[in-house]
Structures are given as C-alpha cells and as structure tokens.
Amino acid sequence: MTIAAREIIEDGWRRLEAAGVAEPRIKMAWWVAEVLGVGREALPLAEVSGEAVLLIEAGIQRLLRHEPLQYVIGHAPFLNLSLRTDRRALIPRPETEELVMRVLASRPLWARPGVTLADVGTGSGCIALAIAAARPTARIIATDCSADALALARENAVANGLENRVHIVAGDLLEGMAPESLDAVVSNPPYIARPELAGLDPSVRDYEPPAALDGGEDGLVIIRKLVEQAFTALRNDGRLWMEIGDDQGDAVRDLLTRAGYREVSVAADLYGKTRFAEAQK
C-alpha cells in the first residue's frame, strides 16, 4: 500500500499547526523529502510506502514536541558544508553564514601572510570549518568549553575532510592563548539576556544547549570577557568579529571603544536586524 506524499504532508502540517509549531508546511516538506531522499520539487508526484511511513510519523511526533527540524533530520547545510546537528550544539543559522562571509570578504585580513584565526565557542564547528574550507592557507583554531560541542565539531571536521585544517581545542574563550598570536577572532557567543531565556520559542529553549544561549543577566557577560581577551590575543591591526543581539549594538560599540579598539562598526543582517560587530586592534 502506498500513500501520496502530498497527503502525508498535508495531514502532518495540519497537526503541527494545531500544536503551535512554527512553519509547519516547510518542516513537513523538508522532512518527507529527507526520508524519501528526493528534492522538494519531486514531492507532488512522490509516493510513500512501508518503513518510510513509519519513519515519517516518528519524525512528526518529534516535531509535535517542538524539537527543531535540524535535530530531527540530523544535519544542516552551512554555506558549502553539510554539518551534523544534534543537541550538543546550537543549530547553524543563516545569520552566522553572513558572519562568515563578512570575515571572508575582509581584504585587510587576507592580505596578511599566514593568517591565524580563532573561532571562539565553535559549537558545531560551522564558523571554523567554513573559513578553513574557503581559505586553505590559513591556520584555524576552534575553541569551546563544552566537551560535547568539541566532539561534534571534530565529527563535522572529519565528515567534511577538514580534520587536518582546523585545530580544535578545549578552552574558556581565549584563556591560555598567547598574547599577540592571532590575526583574527571570530565568535558567535552566548548573547541572550538570562531573563529572556524563558520566553524563547520552545524549539530553542527546550532543545538547544542553554550554555550556548545564556549571556548572563544583561546578555553581555560573555561578550565583555571576549572583548578583553581578544584585545590581548590579537596582533596589532588584528580584527575581531562577533555576532550580537539585535538590541546590543550601542552597548557593544561602547565596550569595544572603551577596550581600545579602532574602526569599530556595527551592522545589520539581511533582515535588517543589528547582528554583527567588527573592530580592529
């Protein structure tokens, strides 16, 4: 017995919608396409049978509990990479792709010989691995204080053939990094204010690692520490890039200026939200 994929998708998205799951149509289409191993353009004519029906239903049950689609699928695209995704680290997001593209587009940075760059709080390894793939001559260091996240980053490095290109190390931000040893620091640090955590979408609040979200009472606790450590670890004219909260632009600009950075700038993402800070030592 076979069932039309479109019927399964319609039934699934209606159930997800009734449960308050965001973007139910998109999630059902992605999930069914993943199970069937076809592109979404093939779904209107696709049919589902046997174990695929059971697998799709198992995924729907997880989605009904607001588990992120990327965790249900088990992988996510990030620029030109495919990364394993699970509860050990944040899901790679489009905003972080933008952050990487900003780093890759920096002519002053890549004009320097033998660039050494640190990705701080690497999580899944998305930033470090994407930069390593695009800049094969750079020395890339990826740090995280979570053993689980580091294990995931190593798995992603191997899966993408980059295990010899990125040095993945345990560490609290840049502690232990030699002074003036880096040309660039890039980070998507925890920046959500602690009182706001309870109000996050359940797919984030209940599944993604709290330590990767919690920026302390005002959302700036980790950023303050990173700004100071990066200033010490960067060489003269070295650059710092960070992803920040959409209400933190003025505060982060002030932190960077007070710490002694030059050419401090804050920029919006493609959705018009304040999202990126850049500065030069």
N, C-alpha and C positions, 0 to 999 in steps of 0.2 A: 504494500500500500504506500502510495506517495501523496504528499501534500504540497500544494503550490507554495513556494517561498513567500509570495506576496500575502497569502492568507495567514501564514505564521507571523510575518512581520506586523500585519495589521492587528492581529489578536494581541501580540506582545506589546506593541506600543500603547494600545489602549489600556492594558493592565498597568504598564509603567506610569502612564499619565495619571491613572486613578490613584496611584500610590504617591504621586507628587514628585516623581523622578524627572529631573531636567532633561530636555532634548530627547524625549522617548523615541521619536521616529528615527533620528540619526543613529541612536545607540542600537536600536533593533536592526537597522540595515547593516551597520558595521559588524554586528555580532553574527548575523546569519551569513553574511559574505565571508567572514572569517572561518566559520565552521565548514562551509561548503568549499572554501578555497577558490572563490571566484571574485571578480571585481563587482562593485555595486551596480555597474551598468548591466550586468548579466542577471540580476535578481528578478526582473519582471517575468522572465521565462524559465527560471530555475525551479526545480522540484526538490523536495526533501523527503528522505525515507530512512528507515532503520535507525541505526545508532545516532545519526545526525539529529533526529527529532528529540531524542533524549538529551543529547548534549546541548542543544539549543535551549531546552527547557531548564536544564541545570544552570545555564548562564542567566536566564531570565530570573530565576529565583535569587541569584546573587545581585542582579541589578535591582530587583524589588527591595532589597535591603540597603539600597543606595551605595553599593560597592562601585567604585569607579570602573568604567568600561575598560580602561587600560589595564587594570588589575585582572579583570575577567579574561581579557584576551591574552594577557601575559607579555605583551610587548607593545612598543610605541615608536613611531618614526620621530627622528630628530635630525633636521637638515638631511644629510645624505646617509645617516646611520639608522639602523634598527636596534633598539635597546630593550633589553628585558626589563619589565616593570612589575614590581610587587611591593608589599607593604614595608619593605626595608628602606625605601627612599621615596622622596617626592616624585610625582609623575612629571616628566619633562614637558614643558609648556611652550607655546609659540612665543611668549614674551622673552623667554630665555634664549630661544633661537635668535631673536632680534639682538639680544645682548652679545651673543657670539658674533653675529655679523658686524656689529659695531667694532668689536675688537679686531676682526679680520680686515676691516676696511681702514685701519689706522696706518697711514703711511709713515708717520714718525716712528712708530713702534717697529714695523717690519723693515725699516731702513737700517735698524741697528744690527750689527753682526752677532750671530749666535744667541738669539733671544732665549732667555729663560723666563718662563711664565708659570705662576702658581694659580691653580683653581682651588679656592678655599671653600670647604663644605661641599665636596664634589657630589655627594649623594649617589645617583645612578652613574655618575661619570660623564654625563652628557656634555658639559662645557669642555672639559679637558680632552675628551675623545674627539669631539667635533673640531677643535682647534688643531689637535695633533694630526687629524686626517687631512686638514687643509694646509697645514704648514709643517711639512715633514722634516725640515731642518731645525725646528725649534725644540728646546728641551722643556718638557711639560711635567710639572709636579702637581699631583692632586692630593689634597688633604681632607680628612674628615675625622671627627672624634667618635663616630659610630662604627663599631666593628661590622655590624650588619650591612651598613651602606658601603663600606670598603669592600666587603665580599662581593656585593652586587656590582660595584664599579669594576672590579677585577674580572668578573664573569663577562661583563659587557666589553671590556678591552679585548679579551680573548676572542669573543664571538665576532668582533669586528677587525681582528687581525692587528690590533694596536697594542698588544701587551708589552712589546719592546719599545714602544714610543712614549708611554706615559708611566712615570714613577709614582705609584700610589702608596701613600704613607699615612699612618695614624698620627693625628695631632690635633690640638685645640687651636683652630685658626692657624696663625703663623708662628706659634710658640716654637722656639728652637731653631727657627730659620736664621741663617747668618745675616748680619747687617749688610745692607747694600749688595745683596746677592741676586736680586730679581730685577728684571726689566719691566715686568707687568704682573699685576694681581687682578684676578677676575673672581667675582663671587656673586652667588645668589643666596645671601644669608637669610636666616630667620628674621622677618621684619613685621610680623603681625603683633599688635599690642595684645597682651595677655587677656585683658577684659573682653576683647573682640573674638577670642577663640570659640567661645560657646555659641556665637551667632553665625559661625561659618556653615556653609552647606554641609549636610551630613556626609556627603561623599568625600569631603575633605576632612572635616572634624573627626569623624569616626574611623577613618581608614589610613590617612597619610600620617607619617610619624610626627608626633607633637613637637619633638625637639627640633625638627626642621622648619617648624612654623612659628614657634614661640619666640618673639623678640623682646620679651620682658614687659614690664608694666607699660612702657611707652612705645614699644616696638623698636627702640633704638639701642638697646643694651649691647647686642652683638655687633651692630654697626659701629658703635663708638669704639669698641675694643679693636675691631678690624682696622678702622681708620688709623688708629695709633700704631698698631703693629705693622701695617703696610708701609707707613712712612719710614719706619726703621729698616724694613727689609728691602725697600726699593732702592735702586741706584739713582743717582742724580738724573733727572729727566724721565725717570720711570713713571709708569702710568697705572692708575687704579680705576677699575670699572666695577660697578655694583648695580644689582637690581634692587629697587626700593619700593616702598608702598606709595600709592598714589597721593597720599596726603603728607608725605615726608620730604618733599622737595626742598622747602625753605630750611627745615631743620638740618637736613644732610648737607646742604650747601654751606650752612654756618659751621657745622662740625669740620668739614674739610678745610674751610678757610682758616678757622682757628688753629687747626693742626699744622698749618704751614704750607698746604698745597697751593699750586698755581693753576691757572687755566681751569678753574672749577666750572662745571656745567651740569645742568640737569635737563633731561629730555623726556619727551612723551613717547609712548609706544604707538603702534598703528591704530589703536582705538582711541588715541587722544588722551590717555591717562599718563600722568607722571610716573615714570617707571625706571629710568636709568640715571646714574650719576657717574661722572667721569672727572678725573683730576690728575694733575701732573705734579710730581715732587719737585 
